[in-house]
């Protein structure tokens, strides 16, 4: 009975959020159990092109580090803000939400080719969080029971936490930058006097 309840709760998670967070959890579990190693998952253009290890284009977004505080921190924020976006701003627009994933992920891959970023999951989390914060900029929120802020400041608070944890903030800044680009092209530019819709979800999606 308890399993059925859990399964029902799980299936109520919007589909894109459910697939992405589940894949991330399973990838981390596979590394923890030594089924695969991080070296088999990271983004490497040479191995992708010369050895056709195409899966690396996806797995670079799925591994947030070994089980620990940093992983928990990232997966919670990924789940929370993916779900909130998919259930609010993208409600009934699953294809548009998926296109946002593809748009942001594609730009990150291009940047990673030149910047040598092996894992992009943290940057992806920042992108999603930034987009949510701009679409809900006046929402009042509480951070860890310590800070009361408007949502628009959330990405910068997370950037500070990432720095304090000793992480490189370059990937985080990339995520914020791509998130801002998407928000501008999707929500700002089309509403200007001479603006128009630049981003259009492909019909096949």
N, C-alpha and C positions, 0 to 999 in steps of 0.2 A: 504493500500500500504506500509506504514511504517512497519507494522507488518510483512508483507511478506519479506521485505528487511532484517529485524532483524533476522527472522527465517532462511533465506538463509545464513546470516553471521554465525549464530549459527551452522548450519549444516555443514559449512565448517571447523569447528574446528575438528581436528583429533579425532577419536572415543574414544580412551582411555582417553585422556585429557578431552573431552566433558563429558563423563560419570562421571569421578572422581570429577571434579570441580562442576558439577551440583549437584551431591549427597552431596558434602560438603556444598554448598550454601543452599540446601533444609534442610539439617540437622540443620544448624545454624538457619535458619528461623523458623523451628519447635520448637527449644528451645526458641527463642525470643518470639514466640507466645504462649508459655507455653503449647504446644501440648505434648511435652516430656520434661524431665529434664536431665541435664548432668549425674545424677546418674543412669539413665536408659541406658546410652550410653557407659560409661567407661569400660575399660578392667578389668574383675574380674574373674580369673580362677575358683574360687569356684562356682559362679553363672552360669558360662558356663557349668561346668561339672555336678554339682549337680542339677541345675534347667533348664538345656538345653537352656540357653539364648545365643544361638549361634551367634545371630546378633552382640553381643559385639565385636566379632573378627573383624568385619568390621567397626562398628561405632566408634571404638577407633581411626580410621584413618580419620574420616569424620568431627569431631568436633574440631575446632580451637579456641574455646572460644566464649563468647558472642559478639554481634555486637559491634565493636569498632575499635580502631587503630590497635591493635594486630591482630584481625581477618582479616582486610583489608590487612595488611602487608603480612600475611601468604598466603591468597588466591591469591593475585596478583602474588607473587613469585611462588606459586604452578602452577598456570595457565601458566605463562610465560615460565617457564623452562620445564614443562611437554610438552607444545606445541612445543617449539623449539627442544626438543629432538625427539619428535615423527615425526616432519616434516623434520628433517635432518638426524641424525645418525640412526634413526629407520624408515626412510621413506620406505614404502612398506613392513615393517616388524612388523605389528601390534602384531602378536603372540609373537615375541621376546620382544617387549616392555611390553606386559602384563606379560610375564615371569619375566622380571626385577622387576615389581611390586610385583609379588608373592614371588620371591626370597628374596627381601628386607623386605617385610612385614612379611614373615615367621620368619626370624631371629629376627626382632623386637619383635614379639610375644613371642618368646622363652626367649629373654632377659627380657621382661616385666614381665614374670612369677616370676623371681627372683629379679628384681630391683623395682618392685611395681610402674611402670609407668602407670597411668590410661589412659592417652591420648597420641597417637603416631603420630598424624597428623603433628606436627611441626618437629619431627624427620624425617618423611617421606619426607617433603618438603626439608629438608637439604640433604637427600640422593639424591634426584633427582637433586637438584642444584649442588651438588658436582660432580655427574657423568657428567652433562652437562659441568661444568667448566673444567674437565679433558679432555673431548673430544674436547673442544674448548679453550685449555689453552692459546693460544696466541691472542685470540680475545680481542680487546681493547674496553672497555665499560665505561660508565659514571654512577656513583651511585648518585641518587638524585640531579644531577647537581653540585655536590661538589667534587667528587673524580673521577679521571681517572685512572683505573687500568686494568691489564690483568685479564682475566676471571678466571684464576687459583686461584686468591686471593679472589674471591667473597665469598666462604663459610665462610672464616675467618672474613671477614667484617660483614657478617650477624650474625656470632657468637658474635661479639663484640656488635652489635646493640641489639641482644637478651639479652645480659648481662646488657647493659645500661638500657633496659626496665624493668629490675628486674626479668627476667625469669630465671629458672634453666637451665643451659647450658648442663646438663647431657644428656637430650634427644637429643639436637642438636649434641653433640659429638658422640652419638650413631649413628645418621643419617650419619654423616661424615664418621665414621668408617665403617659402612656397605656399604656406597657408594664407599669407597676406595676398600673394599674387592671385590665388584662386578666389578669395573673398572680393578683391577689387574687380576682377573680370566678371564675376558672377553677380555681385550685389551692388557695386558702386558705379562702374563705368556704364552699364546699360541704362541707369537711371539719370544720367547726365543729359544735358540739352541735346548734344549731338551723338550721344552714346547709342550702342546697339549691342545685341547679344553675341558675344564672341564665342563663348563656350556653349556647344550644343551636344547633347548626348547622342551618339550615333544611333540610328534607327534600329540596327540589329540588336542593341542592348535591351 
